[in-house]
Amino acid sequence: MILLSFDIEEFDVPLEHDVPFAIDEQMEVSIEGANRILDILRDKQVRATMFTTANFAERAPEVMRRMVAEGHEVGCHSYNHWTYEEGDLGRARQRLREITGQEVAGFRMPRMAPVSDEEIERLGFRFNSSLNPCFIPGRYMHLTTPRTHFMKGAVHQVPASVTPLLRLPLFWLSAHNFPQWLYHALCRRTWRHDGYFTTYFHPWEFYPLGDHPELRMPYIIRHNAGEGMCRRLAALIDMFRAEGAQFLTYSEFLTSKIPSS
């Protein structure tokens, strides 16, 4: 089983590098990237889980209508990607419900940052995918956490997939920078070992960042951005299809693991 997911958000990465970038410009990049993702998924007949900020949803209603019409699951990615305030999770979930008409069962914190498990459970989320169980200097130190899905209270935790032994992360940066044959081999190995595989991408990765030096994006982010990532996402889907894998949304996956009584 393959669980593709996407963090549908404002493109605020330039702000991390002290580059002023207005919200309208952030949205222009992310809307273009989101539509490229949806084109690929439509052409490959794959449905995915879209962890979306309420801010993006409010500013891009046409993209949200397309997501819902094409059968994708919408999860919550807080209200704004750049800032966080108390109460954002509940407000964001309610706003996404209003915009999509979906229940919004899942949550992922921006940047996979720590989030209160008690708050997630109190708000009634069914699953939380805010854990990358690996070590990345300056970002994650999760070498002792479970690397596959597990329960915490009443909430199902679904970490991003990492390799079984060394916990090499198989997320978006790996897809950009590993040789494609190596990335595919590691993904296949992890899928066969764990019985499922999940990874995540962002819409701005599918925008030609290499054509915009003014944004000062590090090489590891702009490498293969735009058409390169469109080809790599399509190739990843084709590889798993050739292996006979089934693509599911997170809610479908969890229902298959924990059937309702």
Secondary structure, DSSP 8 states (H G I E B T S, - for coil): -EEEEEEE----HHHHTT----HHHHHHHHHHHHHHHHHHHHHHT---EEEE-HHHHHH-HHHHHHHHHTT-EEEE--S-SS---TTHHHHHHHHHHHHH-S---EE--GGG----HHHHHHTT-SEE-----SEETTTEE-TTS-SS-EEETTEEE----B-TTT--B-SHHHHHHS-HHHHHHHHHHHHHHHS-EEEEE-GGGGS-GGG-GGG---HHHHTTTTHHHHHHHHHHHHHHHHTT--B--HHHHHHHHS---
